[in-house]
Amino acid sequence: MSSDDNRATSSADAGLVTGIGTDTPDGEPLVRVENLKKYFWENDSLLDRLLGDEPVAVQAVDGVSFEIHEGETLGLVGESGCGKSTTGETLLRLQEPTDGRVEFGGTNVYEMAGSDLTAFRRDAQVVFQDPFSSLDPRMTIGDIVQQPLDIHDVGADEERRERVRDLLERVGLSVNQLDRYPHEFSGGQRQRIGIARALALEPEFLVLDEPTSALDVSVQAQVLNLLEDLQAEFDLTYLLISHDLSVIRHICDRVAVMYLGEIVEIGPVEELFGDPKHPYTKALLESVPRATTDERERDRETLAGDVPSPRDPPSGCRFRTRCPAVIPPEELDIDQETYRELMTVRERIESRDISLETVGGDDQFTVEDGSIPEADVPSFVAALKHRLFDDPLPPHHDEMCLRIESTAVNRV
């Protein structure tokens, strides 16, 4: 019997209702995300407006696009704070979008209302990152797993209880634990409860928001294997959000790499891991420890600088402030590595990461209105280079260094 037959049989046995009908034409994705944006606004209260303060947009997600086909697992990976979880929540309409379009089975999610939106809620579910805070501590696990069935008025009482028992057994828990509370379970068991709750309405699509990040390594493997088994049995489609590249490689078909609210690269897992194209993807993979003695002497190259703020992201490519492959302007005769080092110093000065008052000896330079007097700029830059660079720059770079750094110093 196929997985579709299993779904139909279990629905009939339990008296469950089906969703909005998401049969998609061959080759068409189940989920299509186009130019999705989600901004959070600061200084946007009534008092701020009365005081004349301008609203500030935190650009958590800015123009994300991707597709997920039926039965596929797409991984969404990136550093903490890059907008992965916000993308998943906005996709499911747990957050309202600022702009963009999400289609589920060919229907625009953001235009759904009434019965269509209710059906979408049944067909698309989420497993949250923290398996404890996402479970109500005042409810037994039986009531927690049954709650979606109660809300959507699915089946009779006895059918619902039978469905809950089946789900708990399917995720590796005992029906004898129905009347226990979440605090009586381990982290891995709680996550299994969350998975059972997400499967209660027989969804087609699951957003897995870092489902293993709060678990021990051994428990992570058990949960990942369970998710793979459930996907094969129920023909599920996954969006797996994670910062753990080993998890992504283990379970995903394709992977999208996210940086500062944007997707910088997307492709099949083996292709992306074997031959990454974007410098950020390369740096991300380079940072992963590898369990082999050949790696003992490997010098892992880390990215310079900090992730810029989504309140004021860099213009152009958002990775340019940290990119080791940043391209020098044509008019500068300077090698790429040195230019990257100089740009990092410039950005530190502009972001006030370096205090100008501390450069040089006591009272050697005078800082007036945040700037250095023009006559002192050459000697100030020399003192700054001595402080910041381990090795002296090649002589033919001195003029470029002076131009770049003096511009930054006088812009502060």
DRENTOR-306139 format. One record per atom (N, C-alpha, C): residue in three letters; z, y, x. Coordinates in pm, whole numbers, plus 50000, padded with zeros to 5 digits. Layout:
alaZYX
...
END
This chain:
met500004988150085
met500005000050000
met500005012450088
ser499175022250056
ser499075034350135
ser500285043150113
ser500435053350200
ser501545062750185
ser501405070550056
asp500145073750013
asp499955080749887
asp500405072249770
asp500125058949777
asp500585049849672
asp502095049449667
asn502725049449785
asn504185049449789
asn504745061749720
arg504135073349746
arg504595085749685
arg504455085049534
ala503315080049487
ala503085079449343
ala504045069849275
thr504275058349340
thr505155048449280
thr506585053549272
ser507075059649382
ser508455064449380
ser508615075649278
ser507595084049259
ser507675094749160
ser507775088949021
ala506995078848994
ala507015072848861
ala508335065948835
asp508855058848936
asp510105051548918
asp511265060948890
ala511265072248958
ala512405081348945
ala512175092148840
gly511035092048774
gly510755102048673
gly510575115848732
leu510055116448857
leu509915129348924
leu508615136048885
val508625149548892
val507415157048861
val506675159848990
thr505395162648979
thr504585165749096
thr504445180749109
gly503825184849221
gly503715199049251
gly502475205349192
ile501935215249264
ile500845223349210
ile499485216749231
gly499455205049293
gly498185198449314
gly497455204649431
thr497665199049549
thr497125205349669
thr496045197049733
asp495265189849652
asp494145182349707
asp493145192349765
thr492975191949896
thr492075201349961
thr490785194350000
pro489655201649997
pro488385195550040
pro488465190650183
asp487625180850215
asp487615175450350
asp487395186550451
gly488225186650554
gly488105196750658
gly488855209550631
glu489295211650507
glu490045223850474
glu491525221850506
pro492195231950560
pro493615230450595
pro494495230650471
leu495655224150481
leu496655225050375
leu497305238850376
val497585243950497
val498215257050514
val497315265650601
arg497015277450552
arg496235287150631
arg497005300350636
val497295305050757
val498005317650778
val497035327450842
glu496895339250781
glu495945349150829
glu496645362650850
asn496675367050975
asn497165380451011
asn498545383350950
leu499445373650959
leu500785375050901
leu501625384950982
lys502245394450911
lys503115404250974
lys504435404950899
lys505515406250976
lys506825408350917
lys507595418151004
tyr507815430150948
tyr508575440451017
tyr509925442250948
phe510945444551027
phe512245448350976
phe512465463051013
trp512975470750919
trp513055485150940
trp514485489550968
glu514635498051070
glu515905504251102
glu515825519251071
asn516985525651058
asn517045539951024
asn516265542750896
asp516405533650800
asp515605534850677
asp516485536250554
ser517755539950572
ser518645541650458
ser518455555750398
leu519055557850282
leu518965570850217
leu519585581750305
leu520715578550371
leu521355588250460
leu520455591850577
asp519775581750635
asp518845584450745
asp517745593950700
arg517245591750579
arg516175600450530
arg516675614650508
leu517895615850456
leu518445629150434
leu518655636550566
leu518985628850672
leu519205634950803
leu517905636850880
gly516805632350821
gly515505634250884
gly515155624250990
asp515895613051000
asp515585602751100
asp514365594651058
glu513495592051154
glu512285584251127
glu512615569351127
pro512075561651030
pro512285547051032
pro511675540851158
val512335530451208
val511865523351326
val511555508951287
ala510355504351318
ala509935490851281
ala510245481051393
val510965470351359
val511145459151451
val510045449151418
gln509065447951505
gln507865440151477
gln508105425451513
ala508835418651426
ala509215404751454
ala508015395451458
val507095397151364
val505855389351358
val504735399451339
asp503705398651424
asp502685409151422
asp501285403251437
gly500705399351324
gly499315394851325
gly499125380351364
val499975371551313
val499895357251347
val498905350151255
ser498055341651312
ser497085333851235
ser497025319651289
phe497025309851200
phe496835295751239
phe496595287551114
glu496195274951134
glu495965265551024
glu496685252551052
ile497095245750945
ile497725232550957
ile497045223350858
his496505212250906
his495805202750820
his496755192050768
glu496355185550661
glu497205175350599
glu497515164150698
gly498785160250702
gly499235149650790
gly499425153750934
glu499185166350966
glu499265171251104
glu500645177151132
thr501015177151259
thr502215184251304
thr501795195151400
leu502035207651361
leu501755218951449
leu503065223951507
gly503135224851638
gly504325230051704
gly504205244951727
leu505285252251704
leu505345266551731
leu506435268651835
val506025272551956
val506945272852068
val506955286652132
gly508095290252189
gly508225303052257
gly509685305852288
glu509925316652361
glu511285320352397
glu512085324552274
ser513405324252286
ser514265328852179
ser513955343452148
gly513855346552019
gly513595360351977
gly512135363951968
cys511215354351987
cys509795357751985
cys509215358251844
gly509995353951742
gly509525354751604
gly509165341451541
lys509535330351606
lys509175317151554
lys509795314551417
ser511105315951408
ser511805312951282
ser511395322651172
thr511205335351207
thr510765345051107
thr509395341551054
thr508525336251139
thr507215331651094
thr507355320550990
gly508205310651019
gly508415299650925
gly509005304250794
glu509995313150800
glu510635318050678
glu509675326350594
thr508865334750659
thr507925343250586
thr506795334850527
leu506375324650600
leu505355315550550
leu505805309050419
leu507075305250410
leu507615298750291
leu508045308750183
arg507895321550213
arg508285332350123
arg509795333150105
leu510525328450203
leu511955331150207
leu512185345550253
gln511205350950324
gln511155365150358
gln509845370550300
glu509875382550246
glu508655388650196
glu507865394450313
pro506545392450318
pro505755397150432
pro505525412250427
thr505275417850543
thr504825431750551
thr503335432550525
asp502595422650573
asp501155422150553
asp500695407950584
gly499455405050548
gly498895392050578
gly498765383150456
arg498295371050481
arg497995361650373
arg498365347550417
val498985340050328
val499285325950350
val498725318050232
glu497875308350261
glu497315299650158
glu497925285850168
phe498275280250054
phe498775266450048
phe497895259049948
gly497145249449998
gly496205242549912
gly495135251649856
gly494785262249930
gly493745271549888
gly494225282849800
thr495525283349767
thr496085293749679
thr496965303149760
asn496815316049737
asn497605326149807
asn499055325349763
val499935322149856
val501355320449825
val501965333449775
tyr501535344749830
tyr502155357549797
tyr501705363149662
glu500735356449600
glu500315360249465
glu500855350849359
met501595340549402
met502145330949306
met503305337049229
ala503445332649106
ala504555336849021
ala504805326048917
gly505975326348855
gly506285317048746
gly506185302548788
ser505475294648709
ser505405280148732
ser504695276748862
asp503715284948902
asp503015282249028
asp503955283749147
leu504795294049145
leu505745296049254
leu506805285049254
thr507245280849137
thr508215269949128
thr507625257049185
ala506355254449153
ala505695242549206
ala505555243349358
phe505275255249410
phe505185256849555
phe506525254049622
arg507615258349557
arg508945255649611
arg509195240549620
arg508635233049527
arg508795218449532
arg507975212349644
asp506785217749665
asp505865211649761
asp506105215749905
ala506835226649927
ala507085231650062
ala508585233550081
gln509135226450175
gln510575226650198
gln510875229850345
val512155231550376
val512555235550510
val513785227650555
val513825224250682
val515015218550746
val515495228950846
phe516725233850827
phe517225245050906
phe517775240351041
gln517915250351130
gln518335247651267
gln519775242651275
asp520695249251206
asp522105245651214
asp522445235951102
pro522725223451133
pro522975213651027
pro524315215250957
phe525175224251006
phe526475226150941
phe526445238150847
ser525995249750898
ser526015261850815
ser525005261150701
ser524025252250710
ser523045251150601
ser523505241850490
leu524685235550505
leu525235226750401
leu526485233350342
asp526585233250210
asp527725239250140
asp528975230750166
pro530005236350231
pro531195228350265
pro532015224250143
arg531755230350028
arg532525227149907
arg531865216249823
met530695211749865
met529965201549789
met529945188449866
thr529995177349795
thr529815164249859
thr528355162749898
ile528075153649989
ile526695152250033
ile525815146749920
gly526395139249830
gly525635134549714
gly525175146249628
asp526075155749605
asp525715167549526
asp524725176449601
ile524865177249734
ile523945185449814
ile522515180149805
val522345167149821
val521005161249816
val520455161649673
gln521325160849574
gln520875160749435
gln520565174849383
gln521085185049449
gln520945198749398
gln519495202849371
pro518535200049460
pro517145203649427
pro516635197049300
leu517055184549276
leu516635177649154
leu517245184149031
asp518495188849043
asp519145195748931
asp518475209048903
ile518175216649008
ile517575229848991
ile516205228948924
his515435219048964
his514075217648909
his514035208348788
asp515225204048743
asp515335195848622
asp514435183548629
val514595176248738
val513775164448763
val514515151848722
gly513985144348626
gly514545131448586
gly515875132548513
ala516335121148465
ala517655120148400
ala518735118948507
asp520015120048465
asp521125119948559
asp521125107348644
glu520965095848581
glu521015083248655
glu519825082048751
glu518665087148709
glu517495086848797
glu517725095648920
arg518385106748899
arg518675115549012
arg519635108949111
arg520665102549058
arg521635095949146
arg520975084549224
glu520085077449157
glu519375066649225
glu518475072149335
arg517835083249306
arg516975089849406
arg517805094149527
val518985099449504
val519865103749614
val520275091849698
arg520625080849634
arg521015068849709
arg519855063849795
asp518655063849739
asp517485059349815
asp517235068349936
leu517365081349916
leu517115090750026
leu518125089250138
leu519405087650102
leu520425086250205
leu520195073550287
glu519825062850222
glu519535050550295
glu518305052350384
arg517325059950332
arg516085061650408
arg516315069550537
val517275078850536
val517535086750657
val518645080650742
gly519085068750708
gly520025061650793
gly521485063850762
leu521805068150640
leu523205069850598
leu523535059650490
ser524825057250471
ser525275047250375
ser525535053750239
val525225046650132
val525495051849997
val526995052849973
asn527795045850053
asn529255046750038
asn529785060350082
gln528925068550146
gln529345081650194
gln528985092950098
leu528535089449979
leu528095099349881
leu529145109949851
asp530395105949845
asp531455114949801
asp532175121849917
arg531635120950035
arg532225127750149
arg531665141950162
tyr532385149950240
tyr531985163850259
tyr531355165750398
pro530565176450416
pro529835178250542
pro530705177850668
his531935183150660
his532775183550781
his533205169750827
glu532995159650744
glu533375145950781
glu532275138750858
phe531175145650887
phe530045139350954
phe529785145851090
ser529115138451177
ser528705143851307
ser527485152851289
gly527115159751398
gly525965168851390
gly524685161651353
gly524455150051415
gly523245142451383
gly523225137751239
gln524375133351187
gln524445128951048
gln524215140650952
arg524745152350987
arg524515164150902
arg523025167550896
gln522355166451011
gln520935169451010
gln520165159450925
arg520605147050924
arg519985137050838
arg520185140550690
ile521355146150659
ile521625150550521
ile520655161850484
gly520465171150577
gly519525182050553
gly518105177050533
ile517725166950608
ile516385161150593
ile516255154250457
ala517305146950417
ala517285140350286
ala517155150550174
arg517885161650185
arg517775172150083
arg516365177950077
ala515745180050195
ala514395185550199
ala513375176050136
leu513645162950142
leu512705153050088
leu512935149949941
ala513995155449883
ala514395151649747
ala513275153749645
leu512515164449659
leu511465167749561
leu510095162449602
glu510075153649702
glu508835147749753
glu507815158449792
pro508165167149886
pro507235177849926
pro506075172350006
glu505055180750022
glu503935177450109
glu504065183950245
phe504805194950251
phe504855203050373
phe506295206550406
leu506665204650533
leu508015207750579
leu507955217350697
val508755227850692
val508995236350809
val510275231350875
leu510165226850998
leu511305221451072
leu511725232151173
asp512775239551140
asp513195250851224
asp514195246151329
glu513675242451445
glu514495237351556
glu515485226851508
pro515005215951450
pro515905206251387
pro516775198451483
thr516485199151614
thr517265191251710
thr518005199751812
ser517875212951805
ser518425221451911
ser519945221151917
ala520605218151805
ala522075218051802
ala522645203951823
leu521795194451863
leu522225180451873
leu522225175752018
asp523025165152044
asp523015158752174
asp521665152252198
val521335150052326
val520015144852362
val519755131352296
ser520735122552298
ser520535109252240
ser520305110152089
val521015119352024
val520855121151879
val519515127951850
gln519075136751939
gln517765143151922
gln516665132751908
ala516685122751996
ala515655112451992
ala515675104851860
gln516865102051808
gln516965095051680
gln516375103251567
val516685116251564
val516175124851458
val514655126451468
leu514145127951591
leu512695129251608
leu511965116651565
asn512515105051600
asn511905092451556
asn511945091251404
leu513045095651343
leu513145095351197
leu512075104351134
leu511885116251189
leu510875125451136
leu509475119451147
glu509195112751257
glu507895106351274
glu507705095151172
asp508745087151151
asp508655076151054
asp508445081450912
leu509165092150877
leu509035097950743
leu507655104050724
gln507115109950829
gln505775115750817
gln504735104850790
ala504855093650861
ala503915082750841
ala504075076550702
glu505315075550654
glu505565069050525
glu505155077750407
phe505445090750415
phe505205099550300
phe504035109050319
asp503255107350428
asp502075115650454
asp502455130450456
leu503495133750531
leu503985147450536
leu503205155750638
thr503225168750617
thr502655178450711
thr503795186950764
tyr503855188950896
tyr504985195850958
tyr504535208551030
leu505375218851021
leu505375229851117
leu506695228651192
leu506625224551318
leu507815222251399
leu508045234151491
ile509135241251467
ile509495253051546
ile510505248651652
ser510235251951778
ser511145247651884
ser510905256052009
his511925256952094
his511745262552227
his511785251452332
asp511945239052285
asp512035227452374
asp510645221152388
leu510025222952505
leu508665218152523
leu508565203052521
ser509615196052563
ser509575181452560
ser509535176252416
val510245182952326
val510215179252184
val508825181652128
ile508235193252160
ile506905196652112
ile505885186252157
arg505955182552283
arg504965173052337
arg505145159052276
his506375155752240
his506655142352188
his506115140252047
ile506155150651964
ile505925148451822
ile504705155751765
cys504165165651836
cys503145174451777
cys501725169851810
asp500805173551720
asp499375171451743
asp498755183551812
arg499115195251763
arg498675207851825
arg499895216751845
val499715226751931
val500835235751959
val500325250051968
ala501105259351912
ala500825273651923
ala501935280052005
val501575287752105
val502535294352194
val502685308752148
met503935312952126
met504215326152070
met504975334552171
tyr504595347352177
tyr505275356852266
tyr505365370352196
leu506585375152177
leu506835388552124
leu506055391151994
gly506145381551901
gly505565383451770
gly504105379751756
glu503475375451865
glu502045371951860
glu501825357851916
ile500765351351869
ile500365338451925
ile499385341252038
val499735336452159
val498895339052275
val497955327552306
glu498275315452260
glu497405303952287
glu497705293052186
ile496665285952144
ile496845274952050
ile495805264152082
gly496215251552073
gly495285240752103
gly495955227152094
pro495205216252111
pro495775202752113
pro496835201452221
val497855193452193
val499015192552282
val498615188552424
glu497885177552438
glu497565172752572
glu496675182552647
glu495785189152574
glu494905198852638
glu495685211152686
leu496595215752601
leu497365227652638
leu498345224752751
phe498995213052745
phe499945209552851
phe499205206252982
gly498015200552971
gly497275196653090
gly496515207853155
asp496015217353075
asp495195228253129
asp495445241053050
pro496635246953065
pro496935259252991
pro496045270753040
lys495655279552947
lys494765290552982
lys495515303753000
his496485306452914
his497155319352917
his498245319553025
pro498405330553097
pro499435331153202
pro500845328553149
tyr501135332653026
tyr502465330052972
tyr502685315252948
thr501665308452896
thr501765293952876
thr501985286853009
lys501265291153110
lys501425285053243
lys502855287153294
ala503375299253278
ala504725302153324
ala505755294253247
leu505525292453116
leu506445284953032
leu506505270453076
leu505335264553102
leu505295250553145
leu505835248953287
glu505615258953370
glu506105258453508
glu507625258353513
ser508265264053413
ser509725265253415
ser510425252453374
val509695242453325
val510305230153275
val510715221153391
pro511995217253400
pro512395207653504
pro511735194153481
arg511405187153588
arg510745174153577
arg511555163753651
ala511705152253588
ala512565141653642
ala511795133153742
thr511525138753859
thr510865131353965
thr511275137254099
thr511365128654200
thr511755133354333
thr510705142554394
asp509455141754345
asp508405150454396
asp508705165154366
glu509565167254267
glu509865180954226
glu510975187354308
arg511565179754399
arg512725184754474
arg512365197254554
glu511175197054612
glu510755208254697
glu509915218454621
arg509685216254494
arg508845225554417
arg509535238954399
asp508815249454426
asp509355262954410
asp508895268154274
arg509805268054178
arg509455272454043
arg509375287654040
glu508215292653998
glu508015307053991
glu508475312053854
thr509465320853855
thr509975326153730
thr509305339553700
leu509285343153572
leu508665355753532
leu509565367453568
ala508965378153612
ala509725390053646
ala510025397953519
gly511155404953522
gly511485413953412
gly512015407053289
asp512345415153190
asp512875410153063
asp511805411252954
val512035403752845
val511125404652731
val511255418652670
pro510165425952652
pro510245439352591
pro510815438652450
ser511285449952401
ser511845450552267
ser510745450752163
pro510895443052055
pro509915443751946
pro509945457151873
arg510935465451901
arg510945479051844
arg509875487851909
asp509575484952035
asp508585492852108
asp507785483752200
pro506955474852143
pro506215465352226
pro505165472452311
pro504795466352424
pro503775472552510
pro502445473652438
ser501675483752476
ser500325485052422
ser499435474352483
gly498325471652414
gly497405461452465
gly498035447652463
cys497825439952569
cys498425426752579
cys499935428252596
arg500695421852508
arg502145423552511
arg502785416652631
phe502045408252697
phe502605401252813
phe502335408852942
arg501635419952935
arg501205426653058
arg502355431453144
thr503515434453084
thr504635439553163
thr505275428753250
arg504965416053222
arg505545405053300
arg504475395853359
cys503225398853331
cys502145389553364
cys501905389053515
pro501975377053576
pro501695375953720
pro500205377853750
ala499365377153647
ala497915378553666
ala497425392153621
val498335402053618
val497935415453576
val496835420553669
ile495815426953611
ile494635431053687
ile494775445553732
pro494735448253862
pro494825462153909
pro493615470153864
pro493765483253844
pro492605491753813
pro491565490953924
glu490305492853888
glu489225491553985
glu489345501554099
glu489905513454068
glu489965523654172
glu491065521254274
leu491945511454250
leu493015508454345
leu492635496354431
asp492585498454561
asp492305487454653
asp493615480754688
ile494045471554601
ile495355465454616
ile495295451154564
asp495975441954631
asp495945428054586
asp496835426354463
gln496545415954387
gln497185413954257
gln498695412054268
glu499135404154365
glu500565401254380
glu501365413954408
thr500835422254497
thr501535434654530
thr501535444154411
tyr500425444754340
tyr500335453554223
tyr501345449254116
arg501525436254096
arg502495431354000
arg503915435754040
glu504205434854169
glu505525438654217
glu505765453554197
leu504735461654224
leu504855476054206
leu505025479754058
met504285472953970
met504375475853828
met505755472153774
thr506345461353827
thr507685457553785
thr508695468453822
val508565473853945
val509445484753987
val509255496753896
arg508015500053868
arg507725511553782
arg508375509853644
glu508235497853588
glu508805495453454
glu510315496053456
arg510915491653566
arg512375492553577
arg512825507153581
ile512065515353652
ile512405529553659
ile512245536053522
glu511105533353455
glu510835539653326
glu511835535353219
ser512305522953229
ser513275518053130
ser514715521553170
arg514845529353278
arg516155533653327
arg517025521853371
asp516375511153415
asp517105499853470
asp517615503053610
ile517025513353672
ile517465518053804
ile517975532253788
ser519145534853835
ser519705548253829
ser519185556353948
leu518475567153918
leu517905575354024
leu518995581654111
glu520145584454050
glu521225590954124
glu521775582354237
thr521555569054227
thr522125559954328
thr521175557354444
val519965562954441
val518985560454547
val519315569654665
gly519275563954785
gly519575571654905
gly521075572854927
gly521455581355025
gly522855583555054
gly523485593354957
asp524735596554983
asp525475605854897
asp524775619454895
asp524435623654775
asp523845636854753
asp522585639254836
gln521895628354872
gln520655630054950
gln519535636054865
phe519515632254734
phe518485637354644
phe519155643654522
thr518515653654469
thr519005660454350
thr518105656854232
val518725651854125
val517985648354003
val518185659453903
glu517085666153867
glu517155677253774
glu516345673953649
asp517015673753533
asp516365670553405
asp515625657253412
gly516235647553482
gly515655634253489
gly514515632853587
ser514225642953668
ser513105642453762
ser513575646053903
ile512765642054000
ile513005645354140
ile512115657254176
pro512635667154247
pro511795678154292
pro510575672954368
glu509445679254347
glu508185674354403
glu508235672954554
ala508925682054620
ala508995681454766
ala509775669354816
asp510675663954732
asp511495652454774
asp510895639054735
val509785639254660
val509235626554609
val508885616754720
pro508165620554828
pro507815610654932
pro509045603954994
ser510045611855030
ser511235605955093
ser512035597854991
phe512005602054864
phe512705594454761
phe512045580854739
val510715580854734
val509985568154716
val510235558954834
ala510295564654956
ala510575556355074
ala511955549855063
ala512955557655017
ala514305552155001
ala514325541654889
leu513555544154786
leu513495534554675
leu512845521454718
lys511765522254797
lys511105510254848
lys512055502254937
his512785509355020
his513735502555109
his514795494955029
arg515155500654917
arg516195494254834
arg515655482554755
leu514395483354708
leu513895473554611
leu513075462254672
phe512415464554784
phe511515454454840
phe512185447454957
asp512125434154954
asp512705426355064
asp511905428155192
asp510585428655178
asp509695430055294
asp508915443055280
pro508635449655392
pro507845462055385
pro506425458955335
leu505865468255260
leu504505466655210
leu503505468855322
pro502325462655312
pro501285465355412
pro500965480255417
pro500625485255535
pro500395499755549
pro499365505255453
his498265497555429
his497195502855345
his497595503855198
his498815498755162
his499285499955024
his500215511955005
asp500575518855113
asp501555529555102
asp501095540655006
glu499815544355016
glu499325555254933
glu499365551354785
met498935538754754
met498975534154615
met500405533354565
cys501285528554651
cys502705527554612
cys503265541254580
leu502915551054663
leu503405564554640
leu502885569954507
arg501595567754479
arg500995572654355
arg501655566354232
ile501815553054237
ile502375545854122
ile503825549754098
glu504635549454205
glu506065551554187
glu506425566154162
ser505685575354225
ser505995589554201
ser505665593354058
thr504595587254003
thr504275589553862
thr505405584653772
ala505915572653804
ala507005567053722
ala508275575553735
val508585579853858
val509805587653880
val509775600553800
asn508645607153796
asn508575620053728
asn508345618853579
arg508105606453531
arg508005604353386
arg509365601553324
val510355598153406
val511685594653354
val512345607153295
END
